[in-house]
Amino acid sequence: MKYVTEYRDAARVRDVLDEIHRVTTGSWRLMEVCGGQTHSIIRHGIDQLLPDSIEMIHGPGCPVCVTPQELIDQAIAIASLPNTIMVSFGDMLRVPGSQKDLFQVKAEGGDVRVVYSPLECIKIAQDNPDREVVFFGVGFETTAPANAMAIAQAKQLGIPNFSMLVSHVRVPPVLDALLSADDVHVQGFLLAGHVCAVMGYWEYHPLVEKYGVPMVVTGFEPLDIVRGIEMTIRQLEEGRAAVENAYSRVVVEGGNKPAMTIINTVFEECDRNWRGIGNIPRSGWQLSPPFHAYDAARRFAVDHIRTEESPLCHAGEVLKGVMKPNECPAFGKECTPRKPLGAPMVSSEGACAAYYNFGRFEAST
């Protein structure tokens, strides 16, 4: 299969790994931003095939993982109302709120449904005109265009019973926050290819200039990842810092113009609270004033709900890369995929789930 099998070719991956070993002389800490990249790295054991002096740090690029518990509780409150249909992507149903998750709401009789596209919600709303249909809109820049399109279509069609609980976050501001934090020590970044496919990578040049840290746009297959690592290591070994593109078959610097247009039409930048990390200025999107009628938090008056994370859960440290999942005292004990304390153990892109599912129970020394 073109653009898949050739990027999983073991011999080609081995050649790049040999080159990484050849050029590496220093000790380097690299962060892969995306949770999908984390799962690929752990699944294929890429981190264990690198020189011992290269450490891969797992970043906050899992949208389910960074959704704060207060938003989960807001979704649960809405889903528990009569004559309401709560619609979401599958990962969100098992993320724990302060008392329960959306699966429990469904088990108790709530109408909670899973979709693969927010545009499916338009049809659900049309088929159920006497009920409120709410989509839990979670994601980074990758899912923002489709979510924005659903809102724009609902307004165009005059659908009054559809709204969205928005939890959209943006990558550049969180990288700025990480790089300015005293407890985060990262020397290079692998940028998420699908985010950059939408937004391009022009927004990262100021961060590289500000912090002098290399950033390389990378895909998700093993060959993509090791090439991204090689390009980052070469920059570090040569004492330079730039934004480079190792995913040119998908990503261009300027991004997808139509996608950015619909995002900027429907959304506006806002401050956003990140699970375990805290509030980051201008790190999220919210519905812009012409679309406030479709804001579920306003419609159902749940934006006052505030909750606190479990003190046993170290999701914030994991998402910032200052702690590996298996270094958390609750990992594999109080916190498992069947009984999670936090979202990183639930999400298909969560670092804790990757470590648990692929047997990384012993912390490295």
C-alpha positions as CSV (number, residue, x, y, z in Angstrom):
1,M,0.0,0.0,0.0
2,K,1.6,3.2,-1.2
3,Y,2.8,5.6,1.6
4,V,2.2,2.9,4.2
5,T,4.2,-0.3,3.6
6,E,7.3,1.5,2.4
7,Y,7.3,3.5,5.6
8,R,7.2,0.3,7.7
9,D,10.2,-1.3,5.9
10,A,12.4,-2.7,8.6
11,A,15.6,-2.5,6.6
12,R,15.1,1.2,5.7
13,V,14.3,2.0,9.3
14,R,17.5,0.2,10.4
15,D,19.6,2.2,7.9
16,V,18.3,5.4,9.4
17,L,18.9,4.2,13.0
18,D,22.4,3.3,12.0
19,E,22.9,6.8,10.7
20,I,21.5,8.2,14.0
21,H,24.1,6.1,15.9
22,R,26.9,7.3,13.6
23,V,26.2,11.1,14.0
24,T,25.3,11.2,17.7
25,T,28.0,12.4,20.0
26,G,26.1,14.4,22.6
27,S,23.2,13.6,25.0
28,W,19.9,14.9,23.8
29,R,16.3,15.0,25.0
30,L,13.7,15.1,22.3
31,M,9.9,15.4,22.7
32,E,7.5,13.9,20.3
33,V,4.5,16.3,20.6
34,C,1.8,13.9,19.4
35,G,0.3,11.0,21.3
36,G,-0.1,9.1,18.0
37,Q,3.7,9.3,17.6
38,T,4.2,8.2,21.2
39,H,2.2,5.0,20.5
40,S,4.2,4.3,17.4
41,I,7.5,4.8,19.2
42,I,6.5,2.5,22.1
43,R,4.7,-0.1,19.9
44,H,7.8,-0.5,17.6
45,G,10.4,0.0,20.4
46,I,12.0,2.9,18.5
47,D,13.1,4.5,21.7
48,Q,15.0,1.4,22.7
49,L,16.8,1.2,19.4
50,L,18.3,4.7,19.7
51,P,21.7,5.5,21.2
52,D,21.5,5.5,25.0
53,S,22.3,9.2,25.0
54,I,19.0,10.1,23.2
55,E,15.9,10.2,25.4
56,M,12.5,10.5,24.0
57,I,10.1,12.6,26.1
58,H,6.4,12.2,25.6
59,G,4.5,15.4,25.1
60,P,1.0,16.8,25.6
61,G,-0.3,16.1,22.1
62,C,-3.3,13.9,23.1
63,P,-6.5,16.0,22.9
64,V,-8.5,13.6,25.1
65,C,-5.7,13.6,27.7
66,V,-5.5,17.4,28.0
67,T,-9.2,17.9,28.3
68,P,-9.7,19.1,31.9
69,Q,-11.9,17.2,34.3
70,E,-14.3,20.1,34.6
71,L,-15.2,19.8,30.9
72,I,-15.8,16.1,31.4
73,D,-18.2,16.9,34.3
74,Q,-19.9,19.5,32.1
75,A,-20.5,16.9,29.4
76,I,-21.8,14.5,32.0
77,A,-24.2,17.1,33.4
78,I,-25.6,17.8,29.9
79,A,-25.8,14.1,29.0
80,S,-27.8,13.4,32.2
81,L,-30.5,15.9,31.2
82,P,-33.8,14.5,29.8
83,N,-34.5,14.8,26.0
84,T,-30.8,15.2,25.3
85,I,-28.5,13.2,23.0
86,M,-24.8,13.5,23.9
87,V,-22.6,12.6,20.9
88,S,-18.8,12.1,21.0
89,F,-15.8,10.3,19.7
90,G,-15.3,7.0,21.4
91,D,-12.3,7.8,23.6
92,M,-14.2,10.5,25.5
93,L,-16.8,8.0,26.9
94,R,-14.4,6.4,29.3
95,V,-12.5,9.5,30.5
96,P,-13.3,9.8,34.3
97,G,-15.1,12.8,35.6
98,S,-15.2,13.5,39.3
99,Q,-17.9,10.9,40.0
100,K,-18.5,9.0,36.8
101,D,-17.9,8.8,33.1
102,L,-20.1,9.1,30.0
103,F,-20.4,5.3,29.7
104,Q,-22.0,5.2,33.2
105,V,-24.4,7.9,32.1
106,K,-25.3,5.7,29.1
107,A,-25.7,2.7,31.4
108,E,-28.0,4.7,33.6
109,G,-30.3,5.4,30.7
110,G,-28.8,8.5,29.1
111,D,-28.6,8.7,25.3
112,V,-24.9,8.8,24.7
113,R,-23.7,8.0,21.2
114,V,-20.4,7.5,19.3
115,V,-19.8,9.0,15.9
116,Y,-16.8,9.1,13.5
117,S,-17.5,12.6,12.2
118,P,-19.2,15.7,13.8
119,L,-21.2,16.1,10.6
120,E,-23.1,12.9,11.6
121,C,-24.6,15.0,14.4
122,I,-26.5,17.2,11.9
123,K,-28.4,14.1,10.7
124,I,-29.1,13.0,14.3
125,A,-30.4,16.5,15.1
126,Q,-32.6,16.5,12.0
127,D,-34.0,13.0,12.9
128,N,-34.7,14.1,16.5
129,P,-36.2,17.6,16.2
130,D,-37.8,17.4,19.7
131,R,-34.5,16.6,21.4
132,E,-31.3,18.6,22.0
133,V,-28.2,17.1,20.3
134,V,-24.8,18.0,21.8
135,F,-21.5,17.1,20.3
136,F,-18.5,17.0,22.6
137,G,-16.0,18.8,20.3
138,V,-12.5,17.8,21.5
139,G,-9.3,18.1,19.6
140,F,-6.2,19.9,18.4
141,E,-6.0,21.7,15.1
142,T,-6.5,18.4,13.3
143,T,-10.2,18.0,14.1
144,A,-11.1,21.7,14.2
145,P,-12.0,22.1,10.5
146,A,-14.7,19.3,10.6
147,N,-16.0,20.6,13.9
148,A,-16.2,24.1,12.5
149,M,-17.9,22.8,9.4
150,A,-20.6,21.1,11.5
151,I,-21.4,24.4,13.3
152,A,-21.4,26.3,10.0
153,Q,-23.7,23.7,8.4
154,A,-26.1,23.7,11.3
155,K,-26.4,27.5,11.1
156,Q,-26.8,27.4,7.3
157,L,-29.6,24.8,7.5
158,G,-31.3,26.5,10.5
159,I,-31.0,23.5,12.8
160,P,-32.0,24.9,16.3
161,N,-31.5,21.7,18.4
162,F,-27.7,21.2,17.8
163,S,-24.9,22.6,19.9
164,M,-21.3,21.8,20.7
165,L,-19.4,21.6,23.9
166,V,-16.0,23.0,22.7
167,S,-12.7,21.8,24.1
168,H,-10.3,22.8,21.3
169,V,-6.6,23.4,22.0
170,R,-3.7,24.6,19.9
171,V,-0.1,23.3,19.8
172,P,2.1,26.4,19.5
173,P,1.0,28.0,22.7
174,V,1.6,24.9,24.8
175,L,5.1,24.4,23.3
176,D,5.8,28.0,24.3
177,A,4.5,27.3,27.8
178,L,6.6,24.1,28.1
179,L,9.8,25.8,26.8
180,S,9.4,28.6,29.4
181,A,8.8,26.2,32.3
182,D,11.6,25.6,34.8
183,D,11.0,21.9,35.1
184,V,10.9,21.0,31.4
185,H,14.2,20.3,29.7
186,V,13.7,19.5,26.1
187,Q,16.3,20.2,23.3
188,G,14.3,19.3,20.2
189,F,10.7,18.6,19.1
190,L,9.1,16.3,16.6
191,L,6.0,18.2,15.5
192,A,2.7,16.5,14.7
193,G,2.3,15.9,11.0
194,H,-1.5,15.9,11.0
195,V,-1.7,19.2,12.9
196,C,0.8,20.8,10.4
197,A,-1.2,19.3,7.5
198,V,-4.0,21.7,8.6
199,M,-2.1,24.7,9.9
200,G,1.3,24.4,8.2
201,Y,4.4,25.1,10.2
202,W,4.8,28.8,9.8
203,E,3.7,29.4,13.4
204,Y,6.7,27.5,14.8
205,H,9.5,29.8,13.3
206,P,9.1,32.4,16.1
207,L,9.4,29.6,18.8
208,V,12.6,28.4,17.3
209,E,14.0,31.9,17.1
210,K,12.9,32.6,20.7
211,Y,14.2,29.4,22.3
212,G,16.9,28.1,19.9
213,V,15.3,24.6,19.8
214,P,15.1,22.6,16.6
215,M,11.6,21.5,15.5
216,V,11.0,18.9,12.8
217,V,7.5,18.1,11.3
218,T,7.2,14.3,11.4
219,G,4.7,11.6,10.4
220,F,3.6,8.6,12.3
221,E,5.0,5.5,10.6
222,P,8.4,4.1,11.9
223,L,10.4,5.5,9.0
224,D,8.8,8.9,9.4
225,I,9.7,9.0,13.1
226,V,13.3,7.9,12.8
227,R,13.9,10.3,9.9
228,G,12.4,13.1,12.1
229,I,14.7,12.1,14.9
230,E,17.7,12.0,12.6
231,M,17.0,15.5,11.2
232,T,16.6,16.8,14.8
233,I,19.8,15.2,16.0
234,R,21.8,16.6,13.0
235,Q,20.6,20.1,13.9
236,L,21.6,19.6,17.5
237,E,25.0,18.1,16.6
238,E,25.7,21.0,14.2
239,G,24.7,23.6,16.8
240,R,21.8,25.1,14.7
241,A,18.0,25.4,15.2
242,A,15.4,25.6,12.5
243,V,12.0,24.3,11.5
244,E,12.4,21.4,9.0
245,N,9.8,19.3,7.3
246,A,10.2,15.5,7.3
247,Y,6.6,14.9,6.2
248,S,6.6,16.8,2.9
249,R,4.3,14.2,1.2
250,V,1.5,15.6,3.4
251,V,2.6,19.0,4.8
252,V,3.4,22.4,3.3
253,E,4.5,25.4,5.2
254,G,1.4,27.5,4.6
255,G,-1.1,24.8,5.6
256,N,-4.5,24.0,4.2
257,K,-6.0,27.4,3.4
258,P,-9.7,26.3,3.1
259,A,-9.4,24.5,6.4
260,M,-7.9,27.5,8.1
261,T,-10.6,29.7,6.6
262,I,-13.5,27.7,8.2
263,I,-11.6,27.6,11.5
264,N,-11.2,31.3,11.6
265,T,-14.8,31.9,10.6
266,V,-16.3,29.8,13.3
267,F,-13.8,29.9,16.1
268,E,-11.8,32.6,17.9
269,E,-8.7,32.2,20.1
270,C,-9.2,32.0,23.9
271,D,-7.4,31.0,27.0
272,R,-7.8,27.3,27.8
273,N,-7.3,25.2,30.9
274,W,-5.2,22.0,30.2
275,R,-5.6,18.9,32.4
276,G,-2.8,18.8,35.0
277,I,-1.0,21.7,33.4
278,G,-3.2,24.7,34.0
279,N,-4.4,27.8,32.1
280,I,-2.4,28.7,29.0
281,P,-3.2,32.0,27.3
282,R,-4.6,31.9,23.8
283,S,-4.1,28.1,23.7
284,G,-7.6,27.2,22.6
285,W,-10.5,28.0,20.4
286,Q,-14.1,28.9,21.4
287,L,-17.1,29.7,19.2
288,S,-17.0,33.3,17.9
289,P,-19.9,35.6,18.6
290,P,-21.9,34.9,15.4
291,F,-22.0,31.2,16.5
292,H,-22.7,31.7,20.3
293,A,-26.2,30.2,19.8
294,Y,-24.4,26.8,19.2
295,D,-22.3,26.9,22.4
296,A,-23.6,24.1,24.6
297,A,-21.8,25.5,27.7
298,R,-23.9,28.7,27.3
299,R,-27.1,26.9,26.2
300,F,-27.1,24.6,29.2
301,A,-25.4,27.0,31.7
302,V,-22.8,24.4,32.8
303,D,-19.7,26.6,32.4
304,H,-19.8,27.3,36.2
305,I,-18.9,23.6,36.9
306,R,-15.3,23.4,38.4
307,T,-13.7,20.2,39.7
308,E,-10.3,19.1,40.9
309,E,-8.1,16.2,39.6
310,S,-7.4,13.1,41.7
311,P,-4.3,13.7,43.9
312,L,-3.1,10.2,42.9
313,C,-3.0,11.1,39.2
314,H,0.2,12.6,37.8
315,A,-1.2,13.3,34.4
316,G,0.1,16.8,34.4
317,E,3.7,15.7,34.9
318,V,3.3,13.0,32.2
319,L,1.8,15.5,29.7
320,K,4.6,18.0,30.4
321,G,7.2,15.3,29.9
322,V,8.8,15.6,33.4
323,M,7.6,12.1,34.4
324,K,7.4,8.9,32.4
325,P,4.0,7.0,32.8
326,N,5.6,4.1,34.6
327,E,7.2,6.5,37.1
328,C,3.8,7.4,38.4
329,P,3.2,5.6,41.7
330,A,-0.4,4.8,40.7
331,F,0.6,3.4,37.3
332,G,-0.7,-0.2,36.9
333,K,-2.0,-0.2,40.4
334,E,-4.7,2.3,41.3
335,C,-4.7,3.4,37.7
336,T,-5.4,0.8,34.9
337,P,-7.3,1.0,31.6
338,R,-10.2,-0.7,33.2
339,K,-10.2,1.7,36.2
340,P,-8.3,4.8,35.1
341,L,-7.6,7.8,37.3
342,G,-6.9,10.1,34.3
343,A,-7.4,10.4,30.6
344,P,-3.8,9.4,29.6
345,M,-4.6,5.8,30.7
346,V,-7.8,5.8,28.6
347,S,-7.1,7.6,25.3
348,S,-5.9,5.7,22.3
349,E,-3.2,8.4,22.1
350,G,-2.4,8.5,25.8
351,A,1.2,7.9,26.9
352,C,0.0,5.9,30.0
353,A,-2.1,3.6,27.8
354,A,0.8,3.1,25.5
355,Y,3.1,2.0,28.3
356,Y,0.4,-0.2,29.8
357,N,-0.7,-1.9,26.6
358,F,2.9,-2.5,25.4
359,G,4.3,-3.8,28.7
360,R,6.5,-0.9,29.8
361,F,5.9,-1.4,33.6
362,E,9.5,-1.0,34.8
363,A,10.8,2.6,35.0
364,S,14.1,3.1,33.3
365,T,17.1,3.8,35.5
